Amino acid sequence: MILPIAHDRDTVRRVPWASFGLIGACFALFTAIALTGAGPFATLGFVPADPTPWGLVTHPFVEAGAIRLFGNLLLLYLAGPLLEDVWGRPTFVALFLGGGAAAAAAHAALHPASTTPLIGASGAVAALLGAFLIRFRGTEIRYFYWFWLLYRGTFTAPAWTMLPLWFSEQLVMAFLREGGGLADPIHVANVAGFLFGVAFAGAVRGLAAERRWLGPAIEAKISARVLHNPLVDRALEAEAAGAG
């Protein structure tokens, strides 16, 4: 087992409320389903044979198992705040939801007659990883490894080496045929989401959107908040009075 646990970019300029909100929504819905025993998978999931517009949006927030929930939320926690910090909350949420929609579209393209709901944030989180690779490719990621209950420890590696390896694994696993001859929907979602994230980040870079629009908009909000903070005003007044 190899699990990412941290990276070397541990500061952001604002509280990442969008990332925390997505994590909270996924966890709250999972808890509600676990407590009530009711699984609204057909309603909130995306069913290729009977697609609904809301299914594209809601299926990433429904998880069927605790292990998958933990894995997706861990990756969301590691990648989300940095992307939210440099691109802003609306763009970040659009990336997340777009990745989920891309995953659903890929699943539907491969299995248009399937009546099994696609659920889980795998595709949406994979989109964050694809965007992270483009925007923060030099980031050193710390991993925890554990093999055969004996060999365990940590190591670090840059995003530009580990994320392509992860994507390659997902690509191979996506099309390994199983008993029914169907590609694994989770790995297909990961591949589609990751490619969407790469394309999304590539478009942001190609348009210089971060430099032209996204970054200045965020800086303006941060500056306005600091300039109009009563505590800052009183501190400045006290400093001026002391100097006088």
C-alpha positions as a printed Julia matrix, in Angstrom:
244×3 Matrix{Float64}:
   0.0     0.0     0.0
   1.25    3.47   -0.92
  -0.68    6.45    0.41
   0.0    10.19   -0.03
  -0.04   11.93    3.33
   1.41   15.44    2.83
   3.31   17.76    0.52
   5.72   20.65    0.85
   3.22   23.43    0.07
   1.44   23.8     3.39
   0.27   27.43    3.33
  -2.64   29.15    1.62
  -3.76   32.78    1.68
  -7.36   32.15    2.67
  -9.31   29.49    4.49
 -10.23   26.94    1.77
 -13.95   26.97    2.5
 -14.9    25.39   -0.84
 -12.61   22.41   -0.24
 -13.88   22.02    3.32
 -17.45   22.35    2.08
 -17.04   19.57   -0.49
 -15.39   17.33    2.11
 -18.17   18.08    4.6
 -20.93   17.41    2.05
 -19.47   14.02    1.09
 -18.94   13.01    4.7
 -22.37   14.23    5.86
 -24.21   12.36    3.11
 -22.23    9.18    3.74
 -23.01    9.42    7.47
 -26.7    10.03    6.82
 -26.89    6.99    4.55
 -25.03    4.84    7.08
 -27.29    5.9     9.96
 -30.58    5.55    8.11
 -29.69    2.49    6.09
 -31.2     4.13    3.03
 -29.05    4.26   -0.08
 -30.39    6.84   -2.57
 -27.98    5.58   -5.21
 -30.55    5.36   -7.99
 -31.74    8.9    -7.26
 -28.44   10.69   -6.66
 -26.2     8.47   -8.77
 -25.75    8.73  -12.53
 -27.53    5.96  -14.46
 -26.4     5.75  -18.12
 -29.64    4.1   -19.23
 -31.7     6.83  -17.56
 -29.45    9.91  -17.25
 -30.59   13.0   -15.37
 -28.96   16.45  -15.22
 -28.8    16.35  -11.43
 -27.12   12.96  -11.52
 -24.1    14.58  -13.17
 -23.8    16.93  -10.18
 -24.86   14.74   -7.26
 -23.14   11.42   -7.93
 -19.68   12.54   -6.66
 -21.17   13.19   -3.22
 -22.45    9.63   -2.73
 -19.98    6.98   -1.55
 -20.78    3.32   -0.96
 -17.86    2.43    1.32
 -15.83    4.0     4.1
 -12.44    3.1     2.59
 -13.24    4.74   -0.73
 -14.68    7.76    1.09
 -11.51    8.13    3.14
  -9.26    7.82    0.08
 -11.18   10.37   -1.97
 -11.46   12.87    0.86
  -7.75   12.54    1.68
  -6.82   13.38   -1.91
  -9.35   16.2    -1.96
  -7.82   17.6     1.24
  -4.27   17.42   -0.15
  -4.94   18.86   -3.63
  -8.03   21.01   -3.17
  -6.84   23.89   -0.95
  -3.89   24.76   -3.2
  -5.97   24.81   -6.38
  -8.69   26.8    -4.61
  -6.06   29.25   -3.38
  -4.61   30.07   -6.82
  -7.79   29.85   -8.93
 -10.52   30.92   -6.53
 -13.53   29.12   -5.16
 -15.89   29.29   -8.18
 -13.25   28.0   -10.6
 -12.2    25.29   -8.18
 -15.78   24.05   -7.7
 -16.28   24.13  -11.48
 -13.19   21.93  -11.86
 -14.5    19.44   -9.29
 -18.0    19.21  -10.75
 -16.66   19.18  -14.31
 -14.42   16.26  -13.47
 -17.38   14.36  -12.07
 -19.42   15.11  -15.18
 -16.56   13.96  -17.43
 -16.34   10.71  -15.48
 -20.08   10.13  -15.85
 -19.94   10.89  -19.57
 -17.11    8.41  -20.1
 -18.96    5.73  -18.17
 -22.12    6.35  -20.19
 -20.19    6.23  -23.46
 -18.78    2.8   -22.6
 -21.95    1.38  -21.06
 -24.95    3.31  -22.44
 -27.44    0.61  -21.45
 -26.19    0.16  -17.89
 -28.78    0.55  -15.15
 -26.19    0.49  -12.36
 -25.74    3.96  -10.83
 -22.28    5.48  -10.99
 -21.48    6.98   -7.58
 -18.42    8.36   -5.83
 -16.04   11.29   -6.07
 -13.27    9.35   -7.81
 -13.65   11.15  -11.16
 -14.01   14.58   -9.58
 -10.97   14.05   -7.35
  -8.99   12.67  -10.29
  -9.69   15.97  -12.07
  -8.04   17.78   -9.15
  -5.01   15.52   -9.48
  -4.76   16.19  -13.21
  -4.94   19.93  -12.62
  -2.48   19.64   -9.72
   0.02   17.94  -12.05
  -0.08   20.88  -14.46
  -0.16   23.69  -11.89
   2.04   22.23   -9.13
   4.12   19.65  -10.98
   7.26   20.35   -8.92
   5.59   19.85   -5.55
   7.25   17.24   -3.36
   4.65   14.77   -2.11
   5.26   12.6     0.95
   4.0     9.03    0.78
   3.5     6.35    3.4
   4.18    2.77    2.31
   3.33   -0.49    4.01
   4.04   -3.95    2.56
   3.48   -7.37    4.1
   3.03   -5.86    7.58
   6.84   -5.65    7.89
   8.13   -3.02    5.52
   6.8     0.43    6.2
   8.03    3.99    6.14
   7.79    7.19    4.13
   9.39    8.67    1.04
   9.02   11.83   -1.02
   8.73   12.25   -4.77
   7.73   15.12   -7.06
   4.22   15.31   -8.45
   5.52   15.13  -12.03
   6.76   11.58  -11.43
   4.08   10.08   -9.19
   0.9    11.45  -10.73
   1.69   10.2   -14.27
   2.5     6.8   -12.77
  -0.84    6.8   -10.96
  -2.63    7.77  -14.16
  -0.87    5.01  -16.11
  -2.02    2.47  -13.54
  -5.6     3.73  -13.78
  -5.46    3.6   -17.58
  -4.31   -0.03  -17.57
  -6.8    -1.07  -14.91
  -9.66    0.71  -16.66
  -9.59   -1.6   -19.62
  -8.69   -4.9   -18.04
 -11.63   -7.06  -19.02
 -13.5    -8.81  -16.26
 -16.09  -11.56  -16.34
 -18.76   -9.58  -18.16
 -16.36   -7.9   -20.55
 -16.97   -4.49  -19.01
 -14.3    -1.97  -18.14
 -14.01   -1.12  -14.46
 -16.21    2.0   -13.95
 -14.11    3.42  -11.11
 -10.89    3.34  -13.08
 -12.66    4.69  -16.16
 -13.92    7.55  -14.01
 -10.39    8.2   -12.78
  -8.99    8.3   -16.32
 -11.72   10.59  -17.63
 -11.56   12.88  -14.62
  -7.77   13.12  -14.73
  -7.76   14.01  -18.44
 -10.43   16.62  -17.8
  -8.3    18.15  -15.05
  -5.23   18.24  -17.29
  -7.25   19.9   -20.07
  -8.82   22.35  -17.61
  -5.46   23.39  -16.16
  -4.0    23.55  -19.66
  -6.76   25.95  -20.71
  -6.16   28.11  -17.63
  -2.47   28.24  -18.47
  -2.97   28.76  -22.19
  -5.33   31.68  -21.62
  -3.11   33.06  -18.84
  -6.35   33.16  -16.86
  -4.62   32.99  -13.49
  -2.46   36.01  -14.23
  -5.12   38.02  -16.05
  -8.31   37.4   -14.09
  -8.27   34.77  -11.36
  -5.23   35.96   -9.42
  -6.1    39.67   -9.45
  -9.67   38.92   -8.35
  -8.42   36.91   -5.38
  -5.83   39.5    -4.41
  -8.47   42.23   -4.53
 -10.65   40.29   -2.1
  -7.76   39.6     0.23
  -6.61   43.23    0.15
 -10.13   44.52    0.75
 -10.57   42.21    3.7
  -7.28   43.31    5.27
  -7.85   47.02    4.63
 -11.33   46.92    6.15
 -10.47   44.72    9.1
 -11.26   46.63   12.33
  -8.43   44.89   14.16
  -5.96   46.01   11.52
  -7.34   49.55   11.68
  -6.95   49.7    15.44
  -3.42   48.28   15.23
  -2.45   50.92   12.68
  -3.98   53.66   14.83
  -2.11   52.44   17.87
   1.13   52.29   15.93
   0.61   55.84   14.65
  -0.21   57.12   18.15
   2.94   55.49   19.54
   5.07   57.0    16.83
   3.62   60.43   17.52
